[in-house]
Every structure is written in structure tokens, then in C-alpha cells.
Amino acid sequence: MQIRYFREYSQNLDRFMEFKMYGHAGKMCFVFPCQDGRFFEWEDRHMFEQVEDLIDQGRIQFCTVDSIDKETWSAFGNTAHRMRLQEQWVHYVMDELVPSALYKAGLPADSKCMTMGASMGGTHAANLFFRFPDRFDKVLGISGVYNMEEYYGGYHDENTYLNNPCAYLSMMDPNHPYIQKYNNSQIIFVVGQGSWEDVCKATLGELASIMYEKGINAWVDFWGHDVYHDWPWWELMIKYFLPQMV
């Protein structure tokens, strides 16, 4: 498996950001770490080894995104500042990281990509997929939280709205052109029903209801009551779903 490391300056965040790329060909998939996680988390957890056959066959390649969750979703106080920084991170990913990764992969600048992540990584994957359907046409969200209200402390502004999938999808006109773009994509969300999955299970249920009401076609899968919120199950989930997506 080809693995490459990069460190590049972000104008949006005014700092250097790191990322790694895995594979040599195929669909570009942007992978987001768990809450407060780093760009090397999935490699450290041997997640790419679970789908090494797909990588070696040139069916998929990955770019692992670094988070700033410790300053946004995990920080305390001043929700306006935290979510303004979160939105700057979104612009870093979309305006800087995605074009850079596509160029390094030798893919066309307008290539449709995939997002994927577990826990808070699943949240990021869903948020970017739903917000930017002209860029992404596949998403695999694993054990994510999709209603972010509990992180806001009662404060709301444009940035809290833009980073809360259940909020903006619930307000979307069923005739919005994004609906058809979603339905031309592949959407998979999965969660367990065991330990530490209660919030994730509840918000996925809420998201599933919103998607149904809006006419958004998605595969929403609730695994068993023995399936808990941790890496051993996430390994099985990517081994099950990814071969059906690339």
C-alpha cells in the first residue's frame, strides 16, 4: 500500500495542517477521525488493513483529515467563536485540502469524492456530504451524532445551523435541487445498539426520519444490541459496507 505524508499551510486556519494519503488509484475517500483525533488515527487503529484488498486493487484511496475538535466541539464556552472556527475548518477541507489531495492523486479537479468516519468522524463525514453534494457522491457514516444541539449551550447563529445536519435538512424544501443530488449518490449510515451508542442511535433515528420526509434515499442500518461504540465493531462495518460502495 502506498502511503504518503504531507504538511501544508492553511490560509483558512492560519496554521500548518497535516494529512496522509493511502493507495494509488480509485475513488478518493476523505476520512475523519473520532472526536479530538488526529490524521494518523485510522492508521494507528489498523483500519486500512481491513480493506487493503480494495486499496491494492485500485478501487479506493484515502486521505486522512486532521481535526481541530479540541478547539471546536470539545471546547467550553463562547459557542460563537467555536463554531466560527469550525466553519473555517470546513473551508480548509473544501477549499484547500480536497483540491490538494486530488492533485496529488492525479485525479481531475472536479472529481466526485467520498466521505467516511466513525463517531465524531461520522458527524464530519455526513455534514460535508450533505453540504457539498457537488463534490461528494458517497458517504459512510459510522456511529455519528447528527443533531449537534447539545454542543451549542442554547446559542444559535449561521455557523451553528450550517454544522448541524438535522437542523438544515429539516428546513430544506423537498423540491430543493440538492435532494436529487443526494438521490444520485450512495448514502449509508450505520450504528450499533449496544454500550455507548444511545446518543448516536437516537440522532440517527432522527436523521433517518428527516431523510424519509424529504424523499432522500439512504441505507440506514441499526446493528444489534451487542454492537458497542468502539473500533472492533467499526472494523467489521467498513469491511462489510466498503466493498459495496467502490
Long-range contacts (C-beta under 8 A, 24 or more apart in sequence): 1-48, 1-52, 1-55, 1-56, 3-43, 4-104, 6-100, 6-104, 8-96, 8-100, 10-92, 10-96, 11-96, 12-88, 12-89, 12-91, 12-92, 12-95, 12-96, 13-68, 13-88, 13-89, 13-92, 17-66, 17-92, 17-96, 17-97, 18-66, 19-63, 19-64, 19-65, 19-66, 19-97, 19-101, 20-63, 20-64, 21-61, 21-62, 21-63, 21-64, 21-101, 21-104, 21-105, 22-48, 22-55, 22-61, 22-62, 22-63, 22-64, 23-55, 23-58, 23-60, 23-61, 23-62, 24-58, 24-61, 25-58, 25-61, 26-54, 26-55, 26-57, 26-58, 26-59, 26-60, 26-61, 26-246, 27-59, 27-60, 27-61, 27-113, 27-114, 27-138, 27-246, 28-61, 28-62, 28-63, 28-101, 28-102, 28-105, 28-107, 28-111, 28-113, 28-114, 29-60, 29-61, 29-62, 29-63, 29-113, 29-114, 29-115, 29-116, 29-138, 30-62, 30-63, 30-64, 30-65, 30-93, 30-97, 30-98, 30-101, 30-113, 30-114, 30-115, 30-116, 30-125, 30-128, 31-62, 31-63, 31-64, 31-65, 31-116, 31-117, 31-121, 32-65, 32-67, 32-115, 32-116, 32-117, 32-120, 32-121, 32-122, 32-124, 32-125, 33-64, 33-65, 33-66, 33-67, 33-117, 33-120, 33-121, 34-117, 34-118, 34-119, 34-120, 34-121, 35-67, 35-69, 35-73, 35-74, 35-119, 35-120, 36-67, 36-69, 36-70, 36-74, 36-120, 37-67, 37-69, 37-120, 37-121, 38-66, 38-67, 39-64, 39-65, 39-66, 39-67, 40-64, 45-231, 46-235, 47-231, 47-234, 47-235, 47-238, 50-235, 50-238, 50-239, 51-238, 51-239, 51-242, 51-243, 54-242, 54-243, 54-246, 59-246, 60-114, 60-242, 60-246, 61-105, 63-97, 63-101, 65-93, 65-97, 65-124, 67-120, 67-124, 69-120, 73-120, 73-148, 73-151, 79-151, 79-152, 79-153, 79-155, 79-160, 80-155, 80-157, 80-159, 83-152, 83-157, 83-159, 83-160, 83-163, 84-159, 86-159, 86-163, 87-159, 87-162, 87-163, 90-127, 90-128, 90-131, 90-162, 90-163, 93-128, 94-128, 94-132, 94-135, 98-135, 112-136, 112-137, 112-138, 113-137, 113-138, 114-138, 114-139, 114-140, 114-245, 114-246, 115-139, 115-140, 116-140, 116-141, 116-142, 116-238, 117-141, 117-142, 117-144, 118-142, 118-143, 118-144, 118-231, 118-234, 118-237, 119-143, 119-144, 119-145, 119-200, 119-229, 120-144, 120-145, 122-189, 122-200, 123-148, 123-165, 126-165, 126-189, 126-207, 127-163, 127-165, 129-185, 129-187, 130-165, 130-168, 130-169, 130-178, 130-182, 131-162, 131-168, 133-178, 133-181, 133-182, 133-185, 134-181, 136-185, 137-181, 137-184, 137-185, 137-186, 138-185, 138-186, 138-187, 138-245, 139-185, 139-186, 139-187, 139-188, 139-189, 140-188, 140-189, 140-190, 140-238, 140-241, 140-242, 140-245, 141-188, 141-189, 141-190, 142-189, 142-190, 142-191, 142-234, 142-237, 142-238, 143-190, 143-191, 143-192, 143-197, 143-200, 143-229, 143-234, 144-189, 144-191, 144-200, 144-203, 144-204, 145-199, 145-200, 145-203, 146-203, 146-204, 146-206, 146-207, 147-203, 147-206, 147-207, 165-207, 166-203, 166-206, 166-207, 166-210, 169-207, 169-210, 169-211, 169-214, 169-216, 170-210, 172-214, 174-213, 174-214, 174-215, 179-214, 179-215, 179-216, 182-216, 182-217, 182-218, 183-215, 183-216, 183-217, 186-219, 186-245, 187-211, 187-216, 187-217, 187-218, 187-219, 188-218, 188-219, 188-220, 188-221, 188-241, 188-245, 189-218, 189-219, 189-220, 189-221, 190-220, 190-221, 190-222, 190-223, 190-237, 190-241, 191-221, 191-222, 191-223, 192-222, 192-223, 192-224, 192-226, 192-227, 192-228, 192-229, 192-233, 193-222, 193-223, 193-224, 193-225, 193-227, 194-224, 194-225, 194-226, 194-227, 194-228, 194-229, 195-228, 195-229, 196-228, 196-229, 196-230, 197-227, 197-228, 197-229, 200-229
